[in-house]
Amino acid sequence: MPTKKQLPVPVQRPFQTRWVDAYELRQILKISRTTLFNWEKKKIVTAVVLGGKKYYDLSAIEKFMETQPKKKSKR
C-alpha cells in the first residue's frame, strides 16, 4: 500500500518576546525610576509581575518608540 507523502509541519519560531526587568529597561533607555513609574501610570509601558518582580516586553516598547516623533536637538 503506497504511503501518502506527508507535508512538512510548519515550524513556529520560539517565543520571540524579549523580557527585561526594570533595571535593564532603565539602563537600555537611560531613564530614571521616576520616568519608568510615570510611563506605567500613563500606560505607555505595561509590566508583567512574575515572582514579585516586574518584567517589560522590550519589543513592544521598541515599537512604541518607533511611532513617536523624533525630537530635534538644540544646537
PDB file of N, H, CA, C and O in Angstrom:
ATOM      1  N   MET A   1       0.835  -1.171   0.000  1.00  0.00           N
ATOM      2  CA  MET A   1       0.000   0.000   0.000  1.00  0.00           C
ATOM      3  C   MET A   1       0.886   1.243   0.000  1.00  0.00           C
ATOM      4  O   MET A   1       1.753   1.400   0.860  1.00  0.00           O
ATOM      5  N   PRO A   2       0.656   2.132  -0.984  1.00  0.00           N
ATOM      6  CA  PRO A   2       1.503   3.327  -1.041  1.00  0.00           C
ATOM      7  C   PRO A   2       1.194   4.272   0.127  1.00  0.00           C
ATOM      8  O   PRO A   2       0.043   4.439   0.530  1.00  0.00           O
ATOM      9  N   THR A   3       2.238   4.869   0.643  1.00  0.00           N
ATOM     10  H   THR A   3       3.173   4.733   0.316  1.00  0.00           H
ATOM     11  CA  THR A   3       2.059   5.819   1.745  1.00  0.00           C
ATOM     12  C   THR A   3       1.892   7.223   1.185  1.00  0.00           C
ATOM     13  O   THR A   3       2.457   7.574   0.149  1.00  0.00           O
ATOM     14  N   LYS A   4       1.120   7.997   1.882  1.00  0.00           N
ATOM     15  H   LYS A   4       0.662   7.712   2.724  1.00  0.00           H
ATOM     16  CA  LYS A   4       0.932   9.378   1.455  1.00  0.00           C
ATOM     17  C   LYS A   4       2.164  10.175   1.834  1.00  0.00           C
ATOM     18  O   LYS A   4       2.766   9.977   2.890  1.00  0.00           O
ATOM     19  N   LYS A   5       2.512  11.066   0.954  1.00  0.00           N
ATOM     20  H   LYS A   5       2.024  11.227   0.097  1.00  0.00           H
ATOM     21  CA  LYS A   5       3.645  11.936   1.267  1.00  0.00           C
ATOM     22  C   LYS A   5       3.174  12.966   2.287  1.00  0.00           C
ATOM     23  O   LYS A   5       2.202  13.688   2.065  1.00  0.00           O
ATOM     24  N   GLN A   6       3.874  13.013   3.388  1.00  0.00           N
ATOM     25  H   GLN A   6       4.664  12.426   3.568  1.00  0.00           H
ATOM     26  CA  GLN A   6       3.500  13.949   4.442  1.00  0.00           C
ATOM     27  C   GLN A   6       4.069  15.325   4.139  1.00  0.00           C
ATOM     28  O   GLN A   6       5.219  15.481   3.729  1.00  0.00           O
ATOM     29  N   LEU A   7       3.220  16.304   4.356  1.00  0.00           N
ATOM     30  H   LEU A   7       2.285  16.177   4.689  1.00  0.00           H
ATOM     31  CA  LEU A   7       3.685  17.674   4.200  1.00  0.00           C
ATOM     32  C   LEU A   7       4.494  18.067   5.432  1.00  0.00           C
ATOM     33  O   LEU A   7       4.188  17.629   6.540  1.00  0.00           O
ATOM     34  N   PRO A   8       5.509  18.879   5.247  1.00  0.00           N
ATOM     35  CA  PRO A   8       6.295  19.286   6.413  1.00  0.00           C
ATOM     36  C   PRO A   8       5.445  20.150   7.361  1.00  0.00           C
ATOM     37  O   PRO A   8       4.634  20.970   6.932  1.00  0.00           O
ATOM     38  N   VAL A   9       5.656  19.938   8.608  1.00  0.00           N
ATOM     39  H   VAL A   9       6.315  19.272   8.957  1.00  0.00           H
ATOM     40  CA  VAL A   9       4.944  20.714   9.614  1.00  0.00           C
ATOM     41  C   VAL A   9       5.587  22.088   9.691  1.00  0.00           C
ATOM     42  O   VAL A   9       6.805  22.195   9.836  1.00  0.00           O
ATOM     43  N   PRO A  10       4.772  23.152   9.596  1.00  0.00           N
ATOM     44  CA  PRO A  10       5.379  24.475   9.686  1.00  0.00           C
ATOM     45  C   PRO A  10       6.004  24.687  11.058  1.00  0.00           C
ATOM     46  O   PRO A  10       5.383  24.445  12.093  1.00  0.00           O
ATOM     47  N   VAL A  11       7.230  25.139  11.033  1.00  0.00           N
ATOM     48  H   VAL A  11       7.734  25.336  10.192  1.00  0.00           H
ATOM     49  CA  VAL A  11       7.949  25.357  12.281  1.00  0.00           C
ATOM     50  C   VAL A  11       7.648  26.772  12.767  1.00  0.00           C
ATOM     51  O   VAL A  11       7.897  27.762  12.078  1.00  0.00           O
ATOM     52  N   GLN A  12       7.117  26.824  13.952  1.00  0.00           N
ATOM     53  H   GLN A  12       6.915  26.020  14.511  1.00  0.00           H
ATOM     54  CA  GLN A  12       6.868  28.130  14.529  1.00  0.00           C
ATOM     55  C   GLN A  12       8.134  28.562  15.259  1.00  0.00           C
ATOM     56  O   GLN A  12       8.825  27.760  15.887  1.00  0.00           O
ATOM     57  N   ARG A  13       8.400  29.816  15.157  1.00  0.00           N
ATOM     58  H   ARG A  13       7.839  30.467  14.647  1.00  0.00           H
ATOM     59  CA  ARG A  13       9.585  30.333  15.819  1.00  0.00           C
ATOM     60  C   ARG A  13       9.366  30.282  17.318  1.00  0.00           C
ATOM     61  O   ARG A  13       8.242  30.449  17.789  1.00  0.00           O
ATOM     62  N   PRO A  14      10.412  30.057  18.056  1.00  0.00           N
ATOM     63  CA  PRO A  14      10.257  30.032  19.505  1.00  0.00           C
ATOM     64  C   PRO A  14       9.825  31.395  20.022  1.00  0.00           C
ATOM     65  O   PRO A  14       9.834  32.376  19.279  1.00  0.00           O
ATOM     66  N   PHE A  15       9.467  31.456  21.230  1.00  0.00           N
ATOM     67  H   PHE A  15       9.460  30.659  21.834  1.00  0.00           H
ATOM     68  CA  PHE A  15       8.998  32.673  21.893  1.00  0.00           C
ATOM     69  C   PHE A  15       9.916  33.833  21.551  1.00  0.00           C
ATOM     70  O   PHE A  15      11.079  33.848  21.954  1.00  0.00           O
ATOM     71  N   GLN A  16       9.395  34.814  20.805  1.00  0.00           N
ATOM     72  H   GLN A  16       8.450  34.802  20.478  1.00  0.00           H
ATOM     73  CA  GLN A  16      10.238  35.879  20.287  1.00  0.00           C
ATOM     74  C   GLN A  16      10.305  37.105  21.181  1.00  0.00           C
ATOM     75  O   GLN A  16      11.154  37.970  20.965  1.00  0.00           O
ATOM     76  N   THR A  17       9.444  37.203  22.167  1.00  0.00           N
ATOM     77  H   THR A  17       8.754  36.500  22.342  1.00  0.00           H
ATOM     78  CA  THR A  17       9.411  38.383  23.006  1.00  0.00           C
ATOM     79  C   THR A  17      10.602  38.363  23.946  1.00  0.00           C
ATOM     80  O   THR A  17      10.896  37.346  24.574  1.00  0.00           O
ATOM     81  N   ARG A  18      11.275  39.482  24.037  1.00  0.00           N
ATOM     82  H   ARG A  18      11.036  40.309  23.528  1.00  0.00           H
ATOM     83  CA  ARG A  18      12.386  39.597  24.973  1.00  0.00           C
ATOM     84  C   ARG A  18      11.887  40.359  26.188  1.00  0.00           C
ATOM     85  O   ARG A  18      11.453  41.506  26.082  1.00  0.00           O
ATOM     86  N   TRP A  19      11.951  39.720  27.328  1.00  0.00           N
ATOM     87  H   TRP A  19      12.303  38.788  27.415  1.00  0.00           H
ATOM     88  CA  TRP A  19      11.505  40.327  28.571  1.00  0.00           C
ATOM     89  C   TRP A  19      12.704  40.849  29.332  1.00  0.00           C
ATOM     90  O   TRP A  19      13.710  40.154  29.473  1.00  0.00           O
ATOM     91  N   VAL A  20      12.599  42.070  29.823  1.00  0.00           N
ATOM     92  H   VAL A  20      11.781  42.635  29.709  1.00  0.00           H
ATOM     93  CA  VAL A  20      13.662  42.666  30.624  1.00  0.00           C
ATOM     94  C   VAL A  20      13.060  43.173  31.930  1.00  0.00           C
ATOM     95  O   VAL A  20      11.888  43.545  31.985  1.00  0.00           O
ATOM     96  N   ASP A  21      13.871  43.182  32.969  1.00  0.00           N
ATOM     97  H   ASP A  21      14.824  42.880  32.925  1.00  0.00           H
ATOM     98  CA  ASP A  21      13.369  43.714  34.237  1.00  0.00           C
ATOM     99  C   ASP A  21      13.522  45.234  34.244  1.00  0.00           C
ATOM    100  O   ASP A  21      14.057  45.821  33.304  1.00  0.00           O
ATOM    101  N   ALA A  22      13.048  45.852  35.310  1.00  0.00           N
ATOM    102  H   ALA A  22      12.614  45.375  36.074  1.00  0.00           H
ATOM    103  CA  ALA A  22      13.031  47.317  35.382  1.00  0.00           C
ATOM    104  C   ALA A  22      14.446  47.896  35.302  1.00  0.00           C
ATOM    105  O   ALA A  22      14.666  48.910  34.640  1.00  0.00           O
ATOM    106  N   TYR A  23      15.392  47.259  35.968  1.00  0.00           N
ATOM    107  H   TYR A  23      15.213  46.435  36.505  1.00  0.00           H
ATOM    108  CA  TYR A  23      16.771  47.760  35.947  1.00  0.00           C
ATOM    109  C   TYR A  23      17.332  47.739  34.525  1.00  0.00           C
ATOM    110  O   TYR A  23      17.902  48.729  34.066  1.00  0.00           O
ATOM    111  N   GLU A  24      17.170  46.611  33.830  1.00  0.00           N
ATOM    112  H   GLU A  24      16.706  45.807  34.203  1.00  0.00           H
ATOM    113  CA  GLU A  24      17.671  46.504  32.457  1.00  0.00           C
ATOM    114  C   GLU A  24      17.008  47.522  31.544  1.00  0.00           C
ATOM    115  O   GLU A  24      17.677  48.150  30.723  1.00  0.00           O
ATOM    116  N   LEU A  25      15.696  47.691  31.681  1.00  0.00           N
ATOM    117  H   LEU A  25      15.152  47.182  32.348  1.00  0.00           H
ATOM    118  CA  LEU A  25      14.977  48.646  30.847  1.00  0.00           C
ATOM    119  C   LEU A  25      15.476  50.063  31.079  1.00  0.00           C
ATOM    120  O   LEU A  25      15.667  50.823  30.130  1.00  0.00           O
ATOM    121  N   ARG A  26      15.686  50.416  32.339  1.00  0.00           N
ATOM    122  H   ARG A  26      15.531  49.798  33.110  1.00  0.00           H
ATOM    123  CA  ARG A  26      16.191  51.761  32.651  1.00  0.00           C
ATOM    124  C   ARG A  26      17.592  51.959  32.084  1.00  0.00           C
ATOM    125  O   ARG A  26      17.920  53.056  31.632  1.00  0.00           O
ATOM    126  N   GLN A  27      18.421  50.922  32.098  1.00  0.00           N
ATOM    127  H   GLN A  27      18.155  50.030  32.465  1.00  0.00           H
ATOM    128  CA  GLN A  27      19.766  51.016  31.536  1.00  0.00           C
ATOM    129  C   GLN A  27      19.724  51.150  30.014  1.00  0.00           C
ATOM    130  O   GLN A  27      20.484  51.929  29.439  1.00  0.00           O
ATOM    131  N   ILE A  28      18.849  50.404  29.367  1.00  0.00           N
ATOM    132  H   ILE A  28      18.231  49.771  29.834  1.00  0.00           H
ATOM    133  CA  ILE A  28      18.745  50.445  27.905  1.00  0.00           C
ATOM    134  C   ILE A  28      18.256  51.814  27.432  1.00  0.00           C
ATOM    135  O   ILE A  28      18.811  52.394  26.499  1.00  0.00           O
ATOM    136  N   LEU A  29      17.202  52.323  28.092  1.00  0.00           N
ATOM    137  H   LEU A  29      16.752  51.851  28.849  1.00  0.00           H
ATOM    138  CA  LEU A  29      16.599  53.581  27.666  1.00  0.00           C
ATOM    139  C   LEU A  29      17.211  54.818  28.321  1.00  0.00           C
ATOM    140  O   LEU A  29      16.900  55.951  27.953  1.00  0.00           O
ATOM    141  N   LYS A  30      18.083  54.578  29.293  1.00  0.00           N
ATOM    142  H   LYS A  30      18.335  53.658  29.591  1.00  0.00           H
ATOM    143  CA  LYS A  30      18.732  55.677  30.029  1.00  0.00           C
ATOM    144  C   LYS A  30      17.680  56.608  30.647  1.00  0.00           C
ATOM    145  O   LYS A  30      17.687  57.821  30.435  1.00  0.00           O
ATOM    146  N   ILE A  31      16.779  55.991  31.419  1.00  0.00           N
ATOM    147  H   ILE A  31      16.774  55.006  31.591  1.00  0.00           H
ATOM    148  CA  ILE A  31      15.733  56.745  32.102  1.00  0.00           C
ATOM    149  C   ILE A  31      15.813  56.464  33.599  1.00  0.00           C
ATOM    150  O   ILE A  31      16.456  55.505  34.028  1.00  0.00           O
ATOM    151  N   SER A  32      15.160  57.303  34.382  1.00  0.00           N
ATOM    152  H   SER A  32      14.638  58.081  34.033  1.00  0.00           H
ATOM    153  CA  SER A  32      15.169  57.143  35.829  1.00  0.00           C
ATOM    154  C   SER A  32      14.009  56.265  36.289  1.00  0.00           C
ATOM    155  O   SER A  32      13.123  55.914  35.510  1.00  0.00           O
ATOM    156  N   ARG A  33      14.039  55.921  37.574  1.00  0.00           N
ATOM    157  H   ARG A  33      14.759  56.206  38.207  1.00  0.00           H
ATOM    158  CA  ARG A  33      12.932  55.159  38.154  1.00  0.00           C
ATOM    159  C   ARG A  33      11.636  55.937  38.048  1.00  0.00           C
ATOM    160  O   ARG A  33      10.580  55.382  37.745  1.00  0.00           O
ATOM    161  N   THR A  34      11.735  57.250  38.305  1.00  0.00           N
ATOM    162  H   THR A  34      12.593  57.701  38.551  1.00  0.00           H
ATOM    163  CA  THR A  34      10.549  58.108  38.263  1.00  0.00           C
ATOM    164  C   THR A  34       9.930  58.119  36.874  1.00  0.00           C
ATOM    165  O   THR A  34       8.710  58.037  36.736  1.00  0.00           O
ATOM    166  N   THR A  35      10.753  58.219  35.857  1.00  0.00           N
ATOM    167  H   THR A  35      11.744  58.286  35.968  1.00  0.00           H
ATOM    168  CA  THR A  35      10.243  58.216  34.477  1.00  0.00           C
ATOM    169  C   THR A  35       9.539  56.899  34.184  1.00  0.00           C
ATOM    170  O   THR A  35       8.445  56.893  33.618  1.00  0.00           O
ATOM    171  N   LEU A  36      10.152  55.791  34.561  1.00  0.00           N
ATOM    172  H   LEU A  36      11.041  55.795  35.020  1.00  0.00           H
ATOM    173  CA  LEU A  36       9.536  54.485  34.324  1.00  0.00           C
ATOM    174  C   LEU A  36       8.210  54.379  35.077  1.00  0.00           C
ATOM    175  O   LEU A  36       7.230  53.872  34.531  1.00  0.00           O
ATOM    176  N   PHE A  37       8.171  54.844  36.302  1.00  0.00           N
ATOM    177  H   PHE A  37       8.967  55.256  36.745  1.00  0.00           H
ATOM    178  CA  PHE A  37       6.936  54.832  37.089  1.00  0.00           C
ATOM    179  C   PHE A  37       5.857  55.668  36.407  1.00  0.00           C
ATOM    180  O   PHE A  37       4.707  55.240  36.315  1.00  0.00           O
ATOM    181  N   ASN A  38       6.221  56.860  35.927  1.00  0.00           N
ATOM    182  H   ASN A  38       7.156  57.208  36.002  1.00  0.00           H
ATOM    183  CA  ASN A  38       5.259  57.729  35.242  1.00  0.00           C
ATOM    184  C   ASN A  38       4.762  57.097  33.946  1.00  0.00           C
ATOM    185  O   ASN A  38       3.581  57.218  33.620  1.00  0.00           O
ATOM    186  N   TRP A  39       5.631  56.431  33.206  1.00  0.00           N
ATOM    187  H   TRP A  39       6.591  56.332  33.471  1.00  0.00           H
ATOM    188  CA  TRP A  39       5.224  55.746  31.987  1.00  0.00           C
ATOM    189  C   TRP A  39       4.229  54.630  32.298  1.00  0.00           C
ATOM    190  O   TRP A  39       3.293  54.400  31.532  1.00  0.00           O
ATOM    191  N   GLU A  40       4.428  53.936  33.423  1.00  0.00           N
ATOM    192  H   GLU A  40       5.188  54.123  34.046  1.00  0.00           H
ATOM    193  CA  GLU A  40       3.480  52.889  33.812  1.00  0.00           C
ATOM    194  C   GLU A  40       2.126  53.503  34.142  1.00  0.00           C
ATOM    195  O   GLU A  40       1.091  52.968  33.746  1.00  0.00           O
ATOM    196  N   LYS A  41       2.124  54.624  34.867  1.00  0.00           N
ATOM    197  H   LYS A  41       2.965  55.059  35.189  1.00  0.00           H
ATOM    198  CA  LYS A  41       0.869  55.291  35.218  1.00  0.00           C
ATOM    199  C   LYS A  41       0.125  55.757  33.975  1.00  0.00           C
ATOM    200  O   LYS A  41      -1.102  55.678  33.923  1.00  0.00           O
ATOM    201  N   LYS A  42       0.859  56.245  32.966  1.00  0.00           N
ATOM    202  H   LYS A  42       1.856  56.308  33.007  1.00  0.00           H
ATOM    203  CA  LYS A  42       0.252  56.738  31.727  1.00  0.00           C
ATOM    204  C   LYS A  42      -0.031  55.613  30.730  1.00  0.00           C
ATOM    205  O   LYS A  42      -0.515  55.867  29.627  1.00  0.00           O
ATOM    206  N   LYS A  43       0.270  54.374  31.116  1.00  0.00           N
ATOM    207  H   LYS A  43       0.664  54.167  32.012  1.00  0.00           H
ATOM    208  CA  LYS A  43       0.051  53.185  30.274  1.00  0.00           C
ATOM    209  C   LYS A  43       0.895  53.206  29.001  1.00  0.00           C
ATOM    210  O   LYS A  43       0.507  52.632  27.983  1.00  0.00           O
ATOM    211  N   ILE A  44       2.045  53.866  29.062  1.00  0.00           N
ATOM    212  H   ILE A  44       2.360  54.332  29.889  1.00  0.00           H
ATOM    213  CA  ILE A  44       2.979  53.840  27.933  1.00  0.00           C
ATOM    214  C   ILE A  44       3.669  52.483  27.893  1.00  0.00           C
ATOM    215  O   ILE A  44       3.859  51.905  26.823  1.00  0.00           O
ATOM    216  N   VAL A  45       4.043  51.979  29.064  1.00  0.00           N
ATOM    217  H   VAL A  45       3.888  52.448  29.934  1.00  0.00           H
ATOM    218  CA  VAL A  45       4.616  50.641  29.180  1.00  0.00           C
ATOM    219  C   VAL A  45       3.764  49.852  30.166  1.00  0.00           C
ATOM    220  O   VAL A  45       3.190  50.409  31.102  1.00  0.00           O
ATOM    221  N   THR A  46       3.695  48.563  29.942  1.00  0.00           N
ATOM    222  H   THR A  46       4.161  48.110  29.182  1.00  0.00           H
ATOM    223  CA  THR A  46       2.979  47.705  30.875  1.00  0.00           C
ATOM    224  C   THR A  46       3.935  46.633  31.375  1.00  0.00           C
ATOM    225  O   THR A  46       4.793  46.144  30.640  1.00  0.00           O
ATOM    226  N   ALA A  47       3.767  46.289  32.615  1.00  0.00           N
ATOM    227  H   ALA A  47       3.069  46.687  33.212  1.00  0.00           H
ATOM    228  CA  ALA A  47       4.641  45.302  33.237  1.00  0.00           C
ATOM    229  C   ALA A  47       3.866  44.030  33.536  1.00  0.00           C
ATOM    230  O   ALA A  47       2.657  44.050  33.764  1.00  0.00           O
ATOM    231  N   VAL A  48       4.595  42.932  33.527  1.00  0.00           N
ATOM    232  H   VAL A  48       5.577  42.916  33.341  1.00  0.00           H
ATOM    233  CA  VAL A  48       4.071  41.644  33.948  1.00  0.00           C
ATOM    234  C   VAL A  48       4.838  41.289  35.212  1.00  0.00           C
ATOM    235  O   VAL A  48       6.068  41.338  35.233  1.00  0.00           O
ATOM    236  N   VAL A  49       4.111  40.932  36.264  1.00  0.00           N
ATOM    237  H   VAL A  49       3.112  40.892  36.247  1.00  0.00           H
ATOM    238  CA  VAL A  49       4.762  40.600  37.521  1.00  0.00           C
ATOM    239  C   VAL A  49       4.881  39.090  37.642  1.00  0.00           C
ATOM    240  O   VAL A  49       3.881  38.372  37.611  1.00  0.00           O
ATOM    241  N   LEU A  50       6.108  38.620  37.779  1.00  0.00           N
ATOM    242  H   LEU A  50       6.920  39.204  37.804  1.00  0.00           H
ATOM    243  CA  LEU A  50       6.388  37.204  37.975  1.00  0.00           C
ATOM    244  C   LEU A  50       7.308  37.057  39.180  1.00  0.00           C
ATOM    245  O   LEU A  50       8.415  37.596  39.192  1.00  0.00           O
ATOM    246  N   GLY A  51       6.861  36.346  40.166  1.00  0.00           N
ATOM    247  H   GLY A  51       5.962  35.908  40.157  1.00  0.00           H
ATOM    248  CA  GLY A  51       7.698  36.135  41.345  1.00  0.00           C
ATOM    249  C   GLY A  51       7.986  37.414  42.090  1.00  0.00           C
ATOM    250  O   GLY A  51       9.030  37.535  42.731  1.00  0.00           O
ATOM    251  N   GLY A  52       7.083  38.371  42.019  1.00  0.00           N
ATOM    252  H   GLY A  52       6.235  38.273  41.499  1.00  0.00           H
ATOM    253  CA  GLY A  52       7.278  39.637  42.728  1.00  0.00           C
ATOM    254  C   GLY A  52       8.182  40.619  42.001  1.00  0.00           C
ATOM    255  O   GLY A  52       8.518  41.668  42.551  1.00  0.00           O
ATOM    256  N   LYS A  53       8.579  40.302  40.787  1.00  0.00           N
ATOM    257  H   LYS A  53       8.306  39.450  40.340  1.00  0.00           H
ATOM    258  CA  LYS A  53       9.466  41.173  40.017  1.00  0.00           C
ATOM    259  C   LYS A  53       8.767  41.579  38.726  1.00  0.00           C
ATOM    260  O   LYS A  53       8.099  40.760  38.095  1.00  0.00           O
ATOM    261  N   LYS A  54       8.918  42.835  38.333  1.00  0.00           N
ATOM    262  H   LYS A  54       9.461  43.500  38.846  1.00  0.00           H
ATOM    263  CA  LYS A  54       8.275  43.330  37.117  1.00  0.00           C
ATOM    264  C   LYS A  54       9.167  43.088  35.906  1.00  0.00           C
ATOM    265  O   LYS A  54      10.381  43.290  35.942  1.00  0.00           O
ATOM    266  N   TYR A  55       8.514  42.646  34.830  1.00  0.00           N
ATOM    267  H   TYR A  55       7.528  42.482  34.801  1.00  0.00           H
ATOM    268  CA  TYR A  55       9.196  42.442  33.558  1.00  0.00           C
ATOM    269  C   TYR A  55       8.441  43.196  32.474  1.00  0.00           C
ATOM    270  O   TYR A  55       7.216  43.316  32.518  1.00  0.00           O
ATOM    271  N   TYR A  56       9.195  43.703  31.496  1.00  0.00           N
ATOM    272  H   TYR A  56      10.190  43.605  31.460  1.00  0.00           H
ATOM    273  CA  TYR A  56       8.631  44.509  30.422  1.00  0.00           C
ATOM    274  C   TYR A  56       8.960  43.868  29.090  1.00  0.00           C
ATOM    275  O   TYR A  56      10.039  43.303  28.913  1.00  0.00           O
ATOM    276  N   ASP A  57       8.020  43.958  28.143  1.00  0.00           N
ATOM    277  H   ASP A  57       7.143  44.417  28.286  1.00  0.00           H
ATOM    278  CA  ASP A  57       8.191  43.422  26.798  1.00  0.00           C
ATOM    279  C   ASP A  57       8.995  44.441  25.988  1.00  0.00           C
ATOM    280  O   ASP A  57       8.479  45.491  25.604  1.00  0.00           O
ATOM    281  N   LEU A  58      10.247  44.120  25.738  1.00  0.00           N
ATOM    282  H   LEU A  58      10.666  43.267  26.049  1.00  0.00           H
ATOM    283  CA  LEU A  58      11.136  45.057  25.057  1.00  0.00           C
ATOM    284  C   LEU A  58      10.703  45.325  23.624  1.00  0.00           C
ATOM    285  O   LEU A  58      10.850  46.449  23.145  1.00  0.00           O
ATOM    286  N   SER A  59      10.177  44.331  22.929  1.00  0.00           N
ATOM    287  H   SER A  59      10.058  43.417  23.318  1.00  0.00           H
ATOM    288  CA  SER A  59       9.761  44.548  21.536  1.00  0.00           C
ATOM    289  C   SER A  59       8.567  45.497  21.465  1.00  0.00           C
ATOM    290  O   SER A  59       8.482  46.297  20.533  1.00  0.00           O
ATOM    291  N   ALA A  60       7.643  45.430  22.423  1.00  0.00           N
ATOM    292  H   ALA A  60       7.711  44.781  23.180  1.00  0.00           H
ATOM    293  CA  ALA A  60       6.502  46.350  22.436  1.00  0.00           C
ATOM    294  C   ALA A  60       6.971  47.776  22.696  1.00  0.00           C
ATOM    295  O   ALA A  60       6.437  48.723  22.120  1.00  0.00           O
ATOM    296  N   ILE A  61       7.958  47.930  23.553  1.00  0.00           N
ATOM    297  H   ILE A  61       8.393  47.160  24.022  1.00  0.00           H
ATOM    298  CA  ILE A  61       8.492  49.255  23.847  1.00  0.00           C
ATOM    299  C   ILE A  61       9.229  49.815  22.634  1.00  0.00           C
ATOM    300  O   ILE A  61       9.127  51.006  22.337  1.00  0.00           O
ATOM    301  N   GLU A  62       9.976  48.951  21.929  1.00  0.00           N
ATOM    302  H   GLU A  62      10.058  47.984  22.170  1.00  0.00           H
ATOM    303  CA  GLU A  62      10.662  49.394  20.712  1.00  0.00           C
ATOM    304  C   GLU A  62       9.653  49.864  19.664  1.00  0.00           C
ATOM    305  O   GLU A  62       9.871  50.882  19.007  1.00  0.00           O
ATOM    306  N   LYS A  63       8.553  49.130  19.505  1.00  0.00           N
ATOM    307  H   LYS A  63       8.376  48.304  20.039  1.00  0.00           H
ATOM    308  CA  LYS A  63       7.521  49.529  18.538  1.00  0.00           C
ATOM    309  C   LYS A  63       6.919  50.875  18.912  1.00  0.00           C
ATOM    310  O   LYS A  63       6.675  51.718  18.049  1.00  0.00           O
ATOM    311  N   PHE A  64       6.678  51.073  20.215  1.00  0.00           N
ATOM    312  H   PHE A  64       6.875  50.389  20.917  1.00  0.00           H
ATOM    313  CA  PHE A  64       6.130  52.340  20.677  1.00  0.00           C
ATOM    314  C   PHE A  64       7.106  53.478  20.384  1.00  0.00           C
ATOM    315  O   PHE A  64       6.699  54.542  19.918  1.00  0.00           O
ATOM    316  N   MET A  65       8.387  53.255  20.656  1.00  0.00           N
ATOM    317  H   MET A  65       8.717  52.391  21.034  1.00  0.00           H
ATOM    318  CA  MET A  65       9.394  54.298  20.443  1.00  0.00           C
ATOM    319  C   MET A  65       9.506  54.657  18.962  1.00  0.00           C
ATOM    320  O   MET A  65       9.751  55.815  18.623  1.00  0.00           O
ATOM    321  N   GLU A  66       9.329  53.676  18.080  1.00  0.00           N
ATOM    322  H   GLU A  66       9.130  52.735  18.355  1.00  0.00           H
ATOM    323  CA  GLU A  66       9.411  53.938  16.640  1.00  0.00           C
ATOM    324  C   GLU A  66       8.267  54.820  16.157  1.00  0.00           C
ATOM    325  O   GLU A  66       8.427  55.565  15.190  1.00  0.00           O
ATOM    326  N   THR A  67       7.118  54.746  16.816  1.00  0.00           N
ATOM    327  H   THR A  67       6.987  54.141  17.601  1.00  0.00           H
ATOM    328  CA  THR A  67       5.966  55.528  16.390  1.00  0.00           C
ATOM    329  C   THR A  67       6.015  56.968  16.885  1.00  0.00           C
ATOM    330  O   THR A  67       5.255  57.813  16.412  1.00  0.00           O
ATOM    331  N   GLN A  68       6.891  57.251  17.821  1.00  0.00           N
ATOM    332  H   GLN A  68       7.508  56.565  18.206  1.00  0.00           H
ATOM    333  CA  GLN A  68       6.976  58.586  18.386  1.00  0.00           C
ATOM    334  C   GLN A  68       7.803  59.498  17.481  1.00  0.00           C
ATOM    335  O   GLN A  68       8.788  59.056  16.888  1.00  0.00           O
ATOM    336  N   PRO A  69       7.406  60.775  17.372  1.00  0.00           N
ATOM    337  CA  PRO A  69       8.199  61.702  16.553  1.00  0.00           C
ATOM    338  C   PRO A  69       9.561  61.944  17.200  1.00  0.00           C
ATOM    339  O   PRO A  69       9.692  61.968  18.424  1.00  0.00           O
ATOM    340  N   LYS A  70      10.547  62.118  16.368  1.00  0.00           N
ATOM    341  H   LYS A  70      10.441  62.099  15.374  1.00  0.00           H
ATOM    342  CA  LYS A  70      11.907  62.368  16.851  1.00  0.00           C
ATOM    343  C   LYS A  70      12.030  63.807  17.344  1.00  0.00           C
ATOM    344  O   LYS A  70      11.498  64.731  16.729  1.00  0.00           O
ATOM    345  N   LYS A  71      12.730  63.985  18.448  1.00  0.00           N
ATOM    346  H   LYS A  71      13.163  63.234  18.947  1.00  0.00           H
ATOM    347  CA  LYS A  71      12.973  65.337  18.960  1.00  0.00           C
ATOM    348  C   LYS A  71      14.159  65.939  18.234  1.00  0.00           C
ATOM    349  O   LYS A  71      15.144  65.261  17.943  1.00  0.00           O
ATOM    350  N   LYS A  72      14.043  67.216  17.951  1.00  0.00           N
ATOM    351  H   LYS A  72      13.242  67.766  18.188  1.00  0.00           H
ATOM    352  CA  LYS A  72      15.157  67.910  17.323  1.00  0.00           C
ATOM    353  C   LYS A  72      16.133  68.349  18.402  1.00  0.00           C
ATOM    354  O   LYS A  72      15.728  68.823  19.463  1.00  0.00           O
ATOM    355  N   SER A  73      17.417  68.189  18.127  1.00  0.00           N
ATOM    356  H   SER A  73      17.746  67.804  17.265  1.00  0.00           H
ATOM    357  CA  SER A  73      18.415  68.581  19.114  1.00  0.00           C
ATOM    358  C   SER A  73      18.608  70.101  19.069  1.00  0.00           C
ATOM    359  O   SER A  73      18.479  70.734  18.021  1.00  0.00           O
ATOM    360  N   LYS A  74      18.918  70.654  20.224  1.00  0.00           N
ATOM    361  H   LYS A  74      19.023  70.140  21.075  1.00  0.00           H
ATOM    362  CA  LYS A  74      19.134  72.107  20.318  1.00  0.00           C
ATOM    363  C   LYS A  74      20.617  72.372  20.186  1.00  0.00           C
ATOM    364  O   LYS A  74      21.364  72.252  21.157  1.00  0.00           O
ATOM    365  N   ARG A  75      21.043  72.727  19.001  1.00  0.00           N
ATOM    366  H   ARG A  75      20.436  72.824  18.212  1.00  0.00           H
ATOM    367  CA  ARG A  75      22.458  73.066  18.786  1.00  0.00           C
ATOM    368  C   ARG A  75      22.574  74.377  18.103  1.00  0.00           C
ATOM    369  O   ARG A  75      23.684  74.836  17.833  1.00  0.00           O
TER     370      ARG A  75
END
